[in-house]
Amino acid sequence: MSEHYNAFEISPVPDPRPDAVAPEPFRGIYGMPAFVTIPTTDLTASADFWVRGLGFIELFGIPGSLVHLRRWAFQDVLLVSAESVPERAPAMSVSFACVLSQIDPLVEACRAVSPDSVEGPRDTPWNTRDVEVSTPENARVVLTAAKPFDPAGQQARNLEAIGITPPVTGHGDNEQHA
């Protein structure tokens, strides 16, 4: 018996395929295992950017205090009212999974709301396509989509060079990586 639990069935992230379909925004209430809290001086403008640009929904709000936003399950953001926000985006960022077919529409939507808010997209050595977005409250948000994995491709050779052998049989094959 493996000491590692295969938890892919609780993740909303679909397998990386060109035809992968993003899950709908999750509207249920659950104990959030992690979330991001972002201060803003303008809850309305910030919520508008996150909804129209980044594809979040407003789960609920407390007027003048807080807006709870969500995309997929476990992608929660709390916008909280603040006196001020940093003048520049911090070095730290928060990343949210998406699917490849969402990248270009997210870039267009963010640029429609705020033309200078987007950097990328760019392909990474770890086999994702990422877009970095600066939000109105100067948060750095990275939307990251896994690209299909080719076991005969360059990414597989790069991983093997550092000692990581990708599973051949799919998600359940974690024993050789333990």
C-alpha positions in Angstrom: 0.0 0.0 0.0 1.3 3.4 -0.9 1.6 6.1 1.7 0.6 8.7 -0.9 -3.1 9.3 -1.5 -4.2 9.8 -5.1 -6.2 13.0 -4.7 -6.9 13.8 -8.3 -10.6 13.0 -7.9 -11.0 16.0 -5.5 -9.2 18.4 -7.8 -11.3 20.5 -10.2 -8.3 20.7 -12.6 -8.9 18.6 -15.8 -6.2 16.5 -17.4 -4.1 18.7 -19.7 -5.4 18.0 -23.2 -6.0 20.4 -26.1 -9.7 19.8 -25.7 -9.8 20.1 -21.9 -12.9 21.9 -20.7 -12.7 24.1 -17.6 -15.1 23.4 -14.8 -17.9 25.9 -14.1 -17.4 28.3 -11.2 -18.1 26.5 -8.0 -20.9 28.1 -6.0 -21.0 25.7 -3.0 -19.9 26.6 0.5 -17.0 24.7 2.0 -14.3 25.1 4.6 -11.6 26.8 2.5 -8.3 24.9 2.8 -6.5 28.0 1.5 -7.5 31.4 0.1 -6.0 34.8 -0.8 -6.8 38.0 1.0 -6.2 41.1 -1.1 -6.7 44.7 0.3 -8.3 47.2 -2.0 -9.2 50.9 -1.7 -12.1 50.3 -4.2 -14.1 47.1 -3.7 -16.3 47.8 -6.7 -13.6 48.4 -9.2 -11.5 45.5 -7.9 -14.4 43.1 -8.0 -15.3 44.3 -11.5 -11.8 43.5 -12.8 -11.7 40.1 -11.1 -15.1 39.2 -12.5 -14.9 40.6 -16.0 -11.2 40.2 -16.5 -10.2 37.1 -14.6 -13.4 35.1 -14.8 -14.2 34.9 -11.1 -17.8 35.1 -9.7 -18.9 37.1 -6.7 -19.9 34.4 -4.2 -21.1 37.0 -1.7 -20.2 40.4 -0.3 -20.4 42.5 2.8 -21.0 46.1 1.5 -18.1 48.3 2.2 -16.0 45.5 3.8 -15.5 42.4 1.8 -16.2 40.6 -1.5 -15.7 36.8 -1.7 -14.7 35.8 -5.2 -14.3 32.3 -6.7 -13.5 30.6 -10.0 -13.2 26.8 -9.6 -13.5 25.0 -6.3 -10.6 25.9 -4.0 -9.8 29.1 -6.0 -11.0 31.7 -3.4 -10.1 35.3 -3.1 -11.3 37.7 -0.4 -11.1 41.4 -1.4 -11.1 43.5 1.7 -11.5 47.2 2.1 -8.3 49.0 3.0 -7.1 52.6 3.5 -4.2 52.1 1.0 -2.6 49.5 -1.3 1.1 49.1 -2.3 2.1 51.4 -5.2 3.8 48.5 -6.9 3.0 44.8 -7.2 5.0 42.7 -4.8 7.5 40.0 -5.9 5.1 37.4 -4.5 2.3 36.2 -6.8 -0.7 33.9 -6.5 -1.4 31.3 -9.3 -4.7 29.9 -10.4 -5.1 26.9 -12.7 -6.9 27.2 -15.9 -7.1 25.3 -19.2 -5.2 26.2 -22.4 -8.4 27.3 -24.2 -9.0 30.0 -21.5 -5.6 31.7 -21.8 -6.3 33.9 -24.9 -9.8 34.9 -23.8 -8.5 35.8 -20.3 -5.8 38.0 -21.9 -8.3 39.7 -24.0 -10.8 40.2 -21.2 -8.1 41.6 -18.8 -6.8 44.0 -21.5 -10.3 45.1 -22.2 -10.8 46.1 -18.6 -7.2 47.4 -18.1 -5.0 47.6 -21.2 -1.6 47.4 -19.4 -2.6 44.7 -16.9 -1.1 41.6 -18.8 2.3 40.2 -19.4 2.5 37.1 -21.6 1.4 34.5 -22.3 4.7 32.6 -22.0 5.5 28.9 -22.1 7.5 27.7 -19.1 10.1 24.9 -18.8 7.7 23.0 -16.5 5.2 22.6 -19.4 2.7 25.3 -18.7 1.5 28.4 -20.5 1.3 31.3 -18.0 -0.1 34.8 -18.1 0.8 37.3 -15.4 -1.9 39.9 -14.6 -1.5 43.0 -12.4 -4.9 43.7 -10.8 -6.2 47.2 -9.8 -5.0 46.7 -6.2 -1.5 45.7 -7.5 -1.7 42.0 -6.8 0.3 39.8 -9.1 -2.0 37.0 -10.4 -0.6 34.2 -12.6 -3.1 32.1 -14.6 -1.4 28.8 -15.5 -2.5 26.1 -17.9 -0.8 22.8 -18.1 0.1 21.8 -21.6 -0.3 18.2 -22.8 2.6 16.1 -21.8 4.6 14.3 -24.5 6.6 11.5 -22.9 8.9 11.6 -26.0 9.2 15.4 -26.0 11.8 17.9 -24.7 10.0 18.5 -21.4 10.2 14.8 -20.6 13.9 14.8 -21.4 14.4 18.0 -19.2 12.6 16.3 -16.3 14.5 13.1 -16.7 17.8 15.1 -16.7 17.0 16.2 -13.1 15.9 12.8 -12.0 12.1 12.9 -12.5 10.6 10.1 -14.6 7.1 10.9 -15.5 4.5 8.2 -14.9 3.6 6.0 -17.8 0.3 4.8 -16.6 -1.3 8.1 -15.5 -2.2 9.8 -12.2 -2.1 6.7 -10.0 1.6 5.9 -10.7 3.2 7.7 -7.8 5.2 4.9 -6.2 8.3 5.4 -8.4 8.4 9.1 -7.4 8.1 8.7 -3.6 
